[in-house]
Amino acid sequence: MRIALAQINPTVGDLAGNLRKHLDALARARDAGAQVVVFPEMSILGYPPKDLLLKPAVIPLAAQAVQGGAEAAAKGGGGGGGRHHRPRGLSRKKHRLRRPPAA
């Protein structure tokens, strides 16, 4: 089994950008033949999250980003210059969180 260690540099609060970094690392790992990719802790939110965790919208948005990354991994997706999956509610701008749409 080939395991890849994804050494990414996440930005605190940039969930969309951090998800993009995850998907790019996933694609590179797959291209290198890895079956498992290990990411740093808190790499979707960025570390240290500090007061970001006090915002009610952060946890659902982080969960959506993790789910989007898991779905991309299951489908064989990843980066490579293509269009990245961004869960609804994640802004393109750094440090900007939008509330998830009402269910």
GIZIVEN-V290279 format. One record per pair of residues at least 6 apart in sequence whose ideal C-beta (glycine too) atoms are under 6 Angstrom apart, sorted by sequence separation. I is the first residue (numbers start at 1). J is the second residue. If there is no record, write none. Layout:
i = (I & I)
j = (J & J)
This chain:
i = (11 & 52 & 91 & 10 & 29 & 89 & 26 & 89 & 8 & 72 & 88 & 8 & 45 & 68 & 44 & 6 & 68 & 44 & 44 & 65 & 64 & 4 & 18 & 61 & 4 & 2 & 6 & 2 & 2 & 3 & 4 & 5 & 6 & 10 & 13 & 1 & 12 & 11 & 10 & 13 & 57 & 60 & 57 & 15 & 19 & 22 & 26 & 30 & 23 & 15 & 19 & 27 & 26 & 27 & 27 & 23 & 24 & 23 & 23 & 20 & 16 & 16 & 15 & 16 & 14 & 13 & 11)
j = (17 & 58 & 98 & 18 & 37 & 98 & 37 & 100 & 21 & 85 & 101 & 25 & 62 & 85 & 62 & 25 & 87 & 65 & 66 & 87 & 87 & 29 & 44 & 89 & 34 & 33 & 37 & 34 & 35 & 36 & 37 & 38 & 39 & 43 & 46 & 35 & 46 & 46 & 46 & 52 & 97 & 100 & 99 & 61 & 65 & 69 & 73 & 78 & 72 & 65 & 69 & 78 & 78 & 79 & 80 & 78 & 79 & 79 & 84 & 84 & 86 & 90 & 90 & 92 & 94 & 95 & 94)
